[in-house]
Amino acid sequence: MSEIDKTLQTELEAAAFRRLVEHLRVRHDVQNIDLMNLAGFCRNCLSNWLKEAADSRGVTLSKDDSRELVYGMPYADWKARYQSEADPDQLARFEKSKPSH
């Protein structure tokens, strides 16, 4: 690990983040509630973390803009096209794990 300086580490992390976002953009079948139940985060979390990073550096980035960066389109459009209603089992699992989110 000694050959990886902070700049290269940041570049690699950014590349991994971009790949994760692109992966989630094409996996419309994976609902946010499924991600929350399995991994404890979802697309909205990623967009919130992106906004927090911008805020911490004094960069203006609205919640809508950060979501569009993650979703690849306005959030309302993504919801209308791809989001389905959560079933009772998904909701129950979410409520059970909610304190850890």
C-alpha positions in Angstrom: 0.0 0.0 0.0 3.0 2.3 0.3 3.0 3.0 -3.4 -0.5 4.5 -3.3 -0.3 8.2 -2.3 -3.3 10.2 -1.1 -4.0 11.6 -4.6 -4.0 8.3 -6.3 -6.1 6.8 -3.5 -8.7 9.6 -4.0 -8.7 9.0 -7.8 -9.2 5.2 -7.3 -12.0 5.8 -4.8 -13.6 8.2 -7.1 -13.4 5.7 -10.0 -15.0 3.0 -7.7 -17.8 5.4 -6.7 -18.5 6.2 -10.4 -18.6 2.5 -11.2 -21.0 1.8 -8.3 -23.3 4.7 -9.4 -23.3 3.5 -13.0 -24.0 -0.1 -11.8 -27.0 1.2 -9.8 -28.3 3.2 -12.7 -28.6 0.1 -14.9 -30.0 -2.1 -12.1 -33.5 -0.6 -12.0 -34.8 -3.9 -10.7 -33.0 -3.3 -7.4 -35.2 -1.1 -5.3 -33.9 1.3 -2.7 -35.7 -0.5 0.1 -33.9 -3.8 -0.9 -30.6 -2.0 -0.7 -31.5 -0.5 2.7 -32.6 -3.9 4.0 -29.5 -5.7 2.7 -26.7 -3.1 2.9 -28.0 -0.3 5.1 -27.8 2.3 2.4 -29.4 3.2 -0.9 -29.2 5.5 -3.8 -30.6 8.3 -1.7 -27.9 7.8 0.9 -25.2 8.0 -1.8 -26.7 11.3 -3.0 -26.9 12.6 0.6 -23.2 11.7 1.2 -22.3 13.4 -2.1 -24.1 16.6 -1.0 -22.5 16.4 2.5 -19.1 16.2 0.8 -19.9 19.2 -1.4 -21.2 21.2 1.6 -18.1 20.4 3.6 -16.0 22.0 0.8 -18.2 25.0 0.4 -19.6 23.8 -2.9 -23.2 24.5 -3.7 -25.0 21.3 -4.6 -28.8 21.0 -4.0 -30.4 17.8 -2.8 -32.2 17.5 -6.2 -28.9 18.0 -8.1 -27.0 15.4 -6.0 -29.8 12.9 -6.6 -29.7 13.6 -10.3 -25.9 12.9 -10.2 -26.6 9.5 -8.6 -29.8 8.5 -10.5 -28.7 9.9 -13.9 -32.0 11.7 -14.2 -34.3 13.7 -11.9 -35.4 11.7 -8.9 -39.1 12.2 -9.7 -38.6 10.7 -13.2 -36.7 7.7 -11.8 -39.4 7.1 -9.2 -42.1 7.2 -11.8 -40.3 4.9 -14.2 -38.7 2.3 -11.8 -39.8 2.5 -8.2 -42.5 0.0 -7.2 -44.5 -0.1 -4.0 -42.7 -1.9 -1.2 -44.4 -5.1 -0.1 -45.3 -5.9 3.5 -42.2 -8.1 4.0 -39.9 -5.4 2.7 -41.5 -2.8 5.0 -41.3 -5.1 8.0 -37.6 -5.8 7.4 -37.0 -2.1 6.9 -38.7 -1.2 10.2 -36.8 -3.9 12.1 -33.4 -2.6 10.8 -34.4 1.1 10.8 -32.5 2.1 13.9 -29.2 1.2 12.2 -29.8 3.4 9.2 
